[in-house]
Amino acid sequence: MLIDVRLASGIDVTLCGSHELMFRRAGSCAASAKELKATFADRRSFDRRARGEGDELAERLAAAFTPERRSVDRRAN
């Protein structure tokens, strides 16, 4: 689902539902598409949260999907 949102500068941009939710939760006041993209890129970073700052589920998911933990023998054929 695509949703139009208005940036602080008055520019309308179209976001998917997931990014629109991120936009609302962040209380984003981005003025341009470039600023909005930078805000979302920061949220995608694997290193954005230090160890021990999340709940147990977050820690386990991060550990399971961290690239350096995957070995060749665990990959599907």
Helices and strands as residue ranges (DSSP letters): E 2-6, E 12-16, H 17-26, H 33-44, H 56-65, G 67-69, G 72-74
